[in-house]
């Protein structure tokens, strides 16, 4: 690969990592020593007895400044610090513009073995390739390194790092998939599932709006237009599924609630009928018991009458005063005479 104002080549390092090495033209390079790593794309160096702040050309890394710390911003700073420990001798290679609007030196930073640190940040998946103005000398090398990171799911391309866009897309897709409920669940369970589907829908909508607005700088901008389109398509597919799940679950919950209400009313009616039947049985039993009690009372009264001795007739009606012997009654039992 040929770069503006310098030659570049990819040298295999180990089995998996390629390092961009830039051959300095000699006159354009400046020797310096790293004194501080500011963030993922900025370092302080001493060069020619003066201190300079150097902004690495053709890359942009996630922010580390509070309150706007971005995904993998601290990791990008740490990675640059690992590549350029304090005291590291470096060569600064320049392009069309040497100083930016903030007074920083714009440069490609090379280590003693010629490794282009700008590209290594992109190779780790921690930097977005950019071109500002005419400064595109290291862009191709950075872009090739970015492509390698994308192919190997490194850094901002990793679906395993929670804050990255691929991970967030995978998370909302999984959340939406998890909102489906099995048939036959209760209205309460379906309403809970519908609420979860609404929450998932909200999360997908928020992510879709975030990606569409592109407020995340390198976190989103590191992806190529085709990659961004693919990620947005994934999010919008999840959005469609979330809307469908939410509608289906709300309908299922309403239907289940109606079934449960009908079942409740039917059960209440059954219980009311059963209670009325029991009441009628109880009334019939009470009446039966009352009849039996009345019959027993009558039988008892009859028995008592049958066993009671004949009453003595009034004294005035005794035609034989003082007679207490046997009596012989005339037919009809109204008159008698001593026997």
BELHU-V580955 format. One record per helix or strand of 2 or more residues. SS is the DSSP state (@ for helix, = for strand). FROM is the first residue (numbers start at 1). TO is the last residue. Records with the same first field share a line. If there is no record, write none. Layout:
# BELHU-V580955
SS = FROM-TO ; FROM-TO
This chain:
# BELHU-V580955
= = 2-3 ; 6-13 ; 17-23 ; 30-39 ; 42-47 ; 50-56 ; 59-60 ; 89-93 ; 105-110 ; 115-116 ; 128-129 ; 327-329 ; 336-338
@ = 73-83 ; 117-123 ; 139-151 ; 155-157 ; 165-177 ; 187-213 ; 218-221 ; 225-307 ; 315-317
